[in-house]
């Protein structure tokens, strides 16, 4: 691969010598492990190449190499310069991204688009140190996972007992252990063969992977309605290659990637998931929706998983709570000088609107301000007794006010 890149660089140099008045295109190489039928290739990377060519007038181009083997080597490929840009999963990198992977915990954010949005916002706030040996271009997640099983239909928590279930990373494995399953950590491109060899009984994966990895050919049952388990993804660039670009080229690349590309990628995964579920139904594979009671039982385990993972991180010197507070605000009810109050934990530099209500129907602004750049806790308290009061914290976006998940009362 390195030899090939040098060859094309030499070709570009010869063209510039033969045609000194013609601007020479700077070609970037993006390598990924998915096939050309995968939504990331068709709906994200090919359009990205077109966008770069359009923005630059053909002076910055993107060559895409799909179907690379060893999907777990993607980040190291970008670090070494084997490729200029690499698409991969934080969970495939042996614990390199413990902070970034906290977005995958169930119950952190309500949906995949919101998870992608807060990842993009949090990159420079609390996650950048994990990508210090590359140039991170975009972060995103896919849709919530489903369980595909071979023999046993999963209807309740007890049905997980003893099942060997494929999961993408060790973080998801901890959650499966709490459910009584036996986790088997495998990349997505090994699920089919693991089913066929009976290495696994079931697989936890987003439905967007059903068709690309041909899982509809081996699964006999599908269950949906679990706690929202997302899988994170990155698009990173070789650091020296990024620094070697001129400011104009870096501007084109930044405009074509970033949070905007992350939202596009998540949307592509969501559409692919719908297609995958349609394929299951067409193949006659039953899709079972967990009951509300069973979903609640499984959601109750998520708090245990959060505490377990945060304690494990703390043992290695990593404070995960500030990262979670950056993903979503958190509240605590406190007492200050015998008067009740609410302490808000929130992302640094993010604007929140705090509202008060006495009936959960009519809400009134209690505070609307840009929070100090350092983030951390903010205490809001009443100075006199009165009826029960409820408070909520809403993140203020450029065009709307979004409920960010923090709620308290006293």
Residue, then its C-alpha position, 0 to 999 in steps of 0.5 A: x500500500x505504501x509503495x502504491x501511494x508513493x507511485x501515485x505521488x510520483x505520477x502527480x509530480x511528473x504531470x506537474x513537470x509536464x504541465x506546469x500551468x495545470x493544478x495537480x490533484x492531491x489524492x487521499x486514500x481511504x481504506x475500509x473493511x466493508x464491501x461495496x454493497x455496504x451503506x457506508x461505502x455507497x451512501x457515505x464514502x462515495x458521496x464524500x469523494x464527490x464532495x471533496x472533488x466539488x469543493x476543491x474543483x478537482x484539486x483534492x480527490x479521494x480514492x477508496x479501497x474497500x474490503x480490507x481484511x482484518x477490520x480490527x487493524x483500521x486505526x493502526x492503518x491510519x497511524x502508520x500511514x498505510x492509508x490516509x483515511x481509515x474507517x473503523x470502530x473504537x470497540x475493535x481497538x483493544x481499549x484505546x478509546x474508553x471515553x469515546x465508548x461510553x456513548x455506547x452504554x444503554x440509556x445515555x442518549x435516547x436515539x442514534x442521531x442524538x448520540x452522534x450529535x453529542x459525540x461530534x460536540x464532545x470530540x474537542x471537549x473531552x475525547x480529543x486526547x484519545x485520538x492524539x496520534x491521528x486527525x479525527x474527522x468524524x464520529x458517529x454511531x449506528x442504530x440500536x442493536x437487535x438480537x439474532x438467534x439460531x435456535x432459542x427465541x428470546x422472549x425474556x431476561x431468563x432466555x439469555x441464560x447460558x446463550x453464547x452471544x456475539x458482541x462487538x467489544x468488551x464493554x457490551x460483553x459486560x452488559x451481556x454478563x449481567x443478563x446471564x449470557x456468555x459473551x463472545x467478542x467478534x468483529x461483524x465480518x466473523x458472525x456468519x462463520x461463527x453461526x455456521x460453526x456453532x461458535x455462537x448461538x446468537x448475535x447482538x448487532x445493528x440490523x444494518x448488518x443483516x444484509x451486508x454480512x448475510x445474517x438472514x441466511x443463518x438466523x432463525x429468530x430476531x428480538x427487538x426492544x432491548x436497551x438502546x445499545x449503539x456501536x460507535x465508529x470513527x473516520x480518522x486521518x494519518x496525522x502527518x498527512x493531515x499536517x502536510x495539507x495546506x490550509x485550503x485543503x484542510x478546510x475542504x476536508x473539514x467542511x466535507x467531514x465533521x458532525x455533518x458527515x456523522x449525521x449522514x452516516x447515522x442516517x445511512x445506518x438507520x435506512x440500512x437497518x430498515x432494509x435489513x428488517x424487511x429482508x428478515x420478514x421476507x425470509x420468513x424469520x419471526x421478529x419478536x418485540x419484547x414486552x414493556x415489562x421485559x424491556x423495563x427489567x433489562x433497562x434496570x440492569x443498565x445502571x449496574x452496568x454504568x457503575x461497573x464500567x465507571x469503577x473499572x475506568x477509575x481503577x485505571x485513572x480515567x474519570x468517566x463521569x465528566x464524559x457522561x456529563x458532557x454527553x447529557x446533563x445530570x442532576x442531584x437533589x441537595x440541601x443547602x443551609x436547610x433549603x432544597x436545591x438542584x445541582x446540575x452537571x453539564x458539558x463545558x461551554x454549552x448553553x442550557x435553559x433551566x425551567x421550573x414548574x409546579x404542575x409538570x404542565x406549565x414551565x417557566x424559565x428559571x435561568x437562561x445563560x451561557x455556562x462557564x467554559x469549565x463546565x462542572x456542577x452548577x447549584x440552583x436553589x430556592x430561598x423560601x419554602x413553597x409547594x413542590x417544584x420541578x426543574x428540567x434542563x434543556x440544551x439550547x441548540x442554534x435553531x431549537x431548544x432540546x430536552x437534554x435529559x436532566x430532570x429533578x424536583x424538590 
